[in-house]
Amino acid sequence: QVQLVESGGGLVQAGGSLRLSCAASGGTFSSFSMGWFRQAPGKEREFVAAISPSGRSTYYADSVKGRFTISRDNAKNTVYLHMNSLKPEDTAVYYCAARRSNTIATIEGLYGSWGQGTQVTVSS
């Protein structure tokens, strides 16, 4: 398993931007597909974005497509989530997750390692 630590959350106004980071340690980062999930109060955790080990393939939930960008820097063992045009409904705790596979997954149960999350709050 790999240890994951998210950072970069905070308070931002609607329409603003924020970049989340997830630093990985304890594993071969370049062998993991990575994902971002989020959970709003009282709601189920939902898929946001995923990226293949090489970074060549990405996939996004419809709710964030065109606004969010997932990327990774394998030399830094870090995955990022660039969030633009933020909406109040984007408010949630954002989690990164790792999956030891070369294929992208959108299902929570297919990821073996999780960070503790970072809070993103979007005000109107």
PETA-V964272 format. One record per backbone hydrogen bond with DSSP energy under -1.0 kcal/mol. NH is the residue of the N-H (numbers start at 1). CO is the residue of the C=O. E is the energy in kcal/mol with one decimal. If there is no record, write none. Layout:
[[NH CO E] [NH CO E]]
This chain:
[[3 25 -3.1] [5 23 -1.9] [7 21 -2.2] [12 121 -2.6] [14 123 -2.7] [15 86 -3.2] [16 13 -2.3] [18 83 -2.3] [20 81 -2.6] [21 7 -2.8] [22 79 -2.0] [23 5 -2.6] [24 77 -2.9] [25 3 -1.9] [29 27 -1.3] [31 28 -2.3] [32 29 -1.9] [33 99 -3.1] [34 51 -2.3] [35 97 -2.5] [36 49 -3.2] [37 95 -2.9] [38 46 -2.4] [39 93 -2.1] [43 40 -2.3] [46 38 -3.1] [48 36 -2.5] [49 36 -1.7] [50 59 -2.2] [51 34 -2.7] [52 57 -2.4] [59 50 -1.9] [61 48 -2.6] [64 61 -1.6] [65 61 -1.4] [67 64 -2.4] [68 64 -2.3] [69 82 -2.5] [71 80 -1.7] [73 78 -2.9] [76 73 -1.2] [78 73 -1.7] [79 22 -2.1] [80 71 -3.1] [81 20 -2.1] [82 69 -3.2] [83 18 -3.2] [84 67 -1.8] [86 16 -2.2] [90 87 -2.3] [91 88 -1.9] [92 120 -1.9] [93 39 -2.4] [94 118 -2.9] [95 37 -3.0] [97 35 -2.4] [98 113 -2.2] [99 33 -2.7] [101 99 -2.1] [110 107 -1.6] [111 108 -2.0] [112 98 -1.5] [113 98 -1.6] [115 96 -2.2] [118 94 -1.9] [120 92 -2.6] [121 10 -2.7] [123 12 -2.3]]
